[in-house]
Amino acid sequence: MQVTYGLLEPFHHGRGYQKPLTATNPAAGANYTHTVNPDSWERLLSIAFTLTTSATVANRIVTVQYADPQGHVWAADGAGVLVTASTTAQQFYGSNKRGNSEWYSPSPVFFPLWGGFMPPGSKITINVQNIDTTDQLATIVGMLEKFETNESGYITGGIDSETFAAWYELHAG
């Protein structure tokens, strides 16, 4: 595992790393939820996915929602565009480096992400409003930035790679 020493933007100290988010497609008609591991704080740097909608007449609105462990949504990101019935593999790309949403039919949808850290147990959900039982979210991938906390707490400062490897073996298991 690659570890950075004090290089995580916009933060100036500590240890964290980026980890790809690859998800199994949820069942048809279901939203996708990622739960932050109990031993880390995470932030969503980017996410990409497709949405295919059924012929059932209803406009869908797609958001990425942030919720506490009890499921109370306190923020959401999205492009503010409608996805109509019978849409095939509409692509969505979110990035915490984007400032504005862009979408020109029939091109991909680009939108900004919040990019803040979420505590253990929090939920990040791709939510499709008015989802039909045969609508399908697919090819969900992204990038997370993680700070592990574990029971020993948040590590700060620099240590050599051998000491870090021993710490990781003890706490990452």
Stockholm file with secondary structure:
# STOCKHOLM 1.0

chainA/1-173         MQVTYGLLEPFHHGRGYQKPLTATNPAAGANYTHTVNPDSWERLLSIAFTLTTSATVANRIVTVQYADPQGHVWAADGAGVLVTASTTAQQFYGSNKRGNSEWYSPSPVFFPLWGGFMPPGSKITINVQNIDTTDQLATIVGMLEKFETNESGYITGGIDSETFAAWYELHAG
#=GR chainA/1-173 SS CCCEESCCTTCCSSEEEEEEEECCCCCTTCCEEEECCTTEEEEEEEEEEEEECCSSSCCEEEEEEEECTTCCEEEEEEEEEEECTTCCSEEEEEETTCCSCBCCTTSCEEEECCCCCBCTTCEEEEEEETCCTTCEEEEEEEEEEEEECTTTCCCCSCCCHHHHHHHHHHHCC
#=GC SS_cons         CCCEESCCTTCCSSEEEEEEEECCCCCTTCCEEEECCTTEEEEEEEEEEEEECCSSSCCEEEEEEEECTTCCEEEEEEEEEEECTTCCSEEEEEETTCCSCBCCTTSCEEEECCCCCBCTTCEEEEEEETCCTTCEEEEEEEEEEEEECTTTCCCCSCCCHHHHHHHHHHHCC
//
